Amino acid sequence: MAQLKVTQVKSGIGRKKNQRDTLRSLGLKRIHDSVVQEDRPEIRGMVATVPHLVRVEEV
């Protein structure tokens, strides 16, 4: 199965609570943190909630 590398590029400070919670659920804690997640609809949905805060690459 394909994988996605998700990198936080902007801070969650001052954002809505659901956006901060989504960053945390993805495993991101600070700017320039990266995680590799399975390419699943649930992960794609989380990324779609915070597209302005993260950068996504297919691995």
DARAKA-V557102 format. One record per residue. N is the residue number from 1. RES is the residue in one small letter. SS is DSSP state (@ for helix, = for strand, . for the rest). PSI is psi in radians with two decimals (* if undefined). D_FIRST is the distance of its C-alpha to the first C-alpha in Angstrom with 1 decimal. Layout:
BEGIN
n	res	ss	psi	d_first
N	RES	SS	PSI	D_FIRST
N	RES	SS	PSI	D_FIRST
END
This chain:
BEGIN
n	res	ss	psi	d_first
1	m	.	2.52	0.0
2	a	.	2.77	3.8
3	q	=	2.70	6.6
4	l	=	2.36	10.1
5	k	=	2.03	13.3
6	v	=	2.17	16.0
7	t	=	2.27	19.6
8	q	=	2.21	22.7
9	v	.	-0.24	25.4
10	k	.	2.78	28.1
11	s	.	2.66	29.7
12	g	.	-0.06	29.4
13	i	.	2.31	33.1
14	g	.	0.02	35.1
15	r	.	2.95	32.1
16	k	.	2.69	31.9
17	k	@	-0.67	31.0
18	n	@	-0.53	27.9
19	q	@	-0.70	26.5
20	r	@	-0.73	27.4
21	d	@	-0.64	25.9
22	t	@	-0.74	22.6
23	l	@	-0.75	22.6
24	r	@	-0.72	23.3
25	s	@	-0.56	20.6
26	l	@	-0.27	18.0
27	g	.	0.27	19.7
28	l	.	2.31	21.8
29	k	.	-0.54	25.5
30	r	.	2.95	27.1
31	i	.	2.45	27.0
32	h	.	0.15	24.9
33	d	.	2.48	22.7
34	s	=	2.50	19.0
35	v	=	2.66	16.0
36	v	=	2.12	12.3
37	q	=	2.71	10.4
38	e	=	2.55	7.1
39	d	.	1.52	7.1
40	r	.	2.79	8.9
41	p	@	-0.58	12.4
42	e	@	-0.73	14.2
43	i	@	-0.72	13.3
44	r	@	-0.67	13.9
45	g	@	-0.71	17.2
46	m	@	-0.72	18.2
47	v	@	-0.62	17.8
48	a	@	-0.39	19.8
49	t	@	-0.52	22.5
50	v	.	0.86	23.1
51	p	.	-0.41	22.3
52	h	.	-0.12	25.7
53	l	.	-0.23	25.0
54	v	=	2.80	21.6
55	r	=	2.37	19.9
56	v	=	2.34	16.2
57	e	=	2.49	14.5
58	e	=	2.32	11.1
59	v	.	*	10.3
END
